[in-house]
Amino acid sequence: MLARKLGQQLGRPTQSLVGWVLSKFFKVHNHLLEENAVKLSEIQPDETVLELGHGPGLGLQEAVQKLTGPQGKLLGVDYSEYMHRMASERLQEQIAAGKVKLFLSDVAEMPIADNSVDKVFHCNCYYFWPDLKRATKEIHRVLKPGGLMVTTIRLDRVALFASKKVFPSENWRPEAYMQALESSGFTDIRMEERKHKLIQYEAIFATAAK
């Protein structure tokens, strides 16, 4: 019961003591993963970039610094009202300037136009999606032909959480996500081991074929 509730809060934090603690946890433990997801995306100044499950907005802050061109635009999606509000406050200046737009939305049903996004990145969230194929089809839909998807994870920690029954299914396994990407029309799908400072992590890449 406790593991299930923890999993629910990790996937969709609420405005509560647990949600507040998790926001601090994300800041400490996800920052390097967010930073590296942005770096590996190789964002160009005038691209349209989307972060999925943006949480308190750490990755958004990293990404918006790369979008220095007049056409550069950053989008974010999260279905936690608490995280949406935190990120909106963190990036209020960029939102007011029209550089950033955030959506309170499920990844499987995003209010984003077809073929409108150059790069998608996310960190530590695909295993909370109840229907991987539906989510990956939606990611494929919004990406332009040849658009890139990048996600970063610390697989050792994810496996530890899975062993404690925090996740409700086997979707945490990278193979499950990569298979869903392939079935949704992505190509050049691969997972690479990476190292940054003192942490070891994994990065999954996929290209939208259309």
ZILINHU-V845432 format. One record per pair of residues at least 12 apart in sequence whose ideal C-beta (glycine too) atoms are under 7 Angstrom apart, sorted by the first residue. I is the first residue (numbers start at 1). J is the second residue. Records with the same first field share a line. If there is no record, write none. Layout:
I: J, J
//
This chain:
3: 164, 165, 166
6: 166
7: 166, 167, 168
9: 22
10: 22, 166
11: 128
12: 79, 80
13: 80, 82, 83
14: 82
15: 82
19: 82
23: 56, 86
26: 55, 56
27: 56, 58
30: 55, 58, 123, 124
31: 58
32: 196, 197, 199
33: 123, 124, 152, 154, 201
34: 58, 59, 62, 123
35: 62
36: 152, 194, 196, 201
37: 59, 121, 123, 150, 151, 152
38: 59, 62, 63, 66, 121
40: 150, 203
41: 119, 121, 148, 150
43: 63, 66, 67, 119
45: 67, 68, 69, 72
46: 69, 71, 72
47: 67, 72, 118, 119
48: 73, 75, 116, 117, 118
49: 63, 67, 74, 118, 119
50: 75, 77, 117, 120, 142
51: 63, 76, 121, 122
52: 77, 107, 120, 122, 125
53: 78, 107, 122, 125
54: 76, 77, 78, 83, 87
55: 78, 83
56: 83, 86, 87, 90
57: 86, 87, 90, 91
59: 121, 123
60: 74, 76, 87, 91, 100
61: 90, 91
64: 91, 94, 99, 100
67: 99
73: 99
74: 99, 100
75: 101, 112, 117
76: 102, 103
77: 103, 105, 107, 110
78: 104
79: 104, 105, 106
81: 104
84: 102, 104
87: 102
88: 102
107: 129, 135, 138
108: 129, 131, 134, 135, 138
109: 138
110: 138, 142
112: 142
114: 141, 142
115: 144, 145
116: 142, 144
117: 142, 143, 144, 147
118: 144, 147
119: 147, 148
120: 139, 143, 147, 149
121: 150, 151
122: 151
123: 151, 152
124: 153
126: 151, 177
127: 158, 167, 171, 172
129: 171
132: 171, 176, 177, 180
133: 180, 183, 184
136: 180, 181, 184
137: 184
140: 184, 185, 186, 208
143: 208
145: 208, 210
146: 207, 208
147: 208
148: 205, 207
149: 186, 206
150: 203, 205
151: 204
152: 201, 203
153: 201, 202
154: 199, 201
155: 174, 202
158: 172
174: 191, 202, 204
177: 204
178: 191, 204
181: 206
185: 208, 209, 210
186: 206, 207, 208, 209
187: 207, 209
188: 205, 206, 207
189: 206
190: 205
191: 203, 204
//
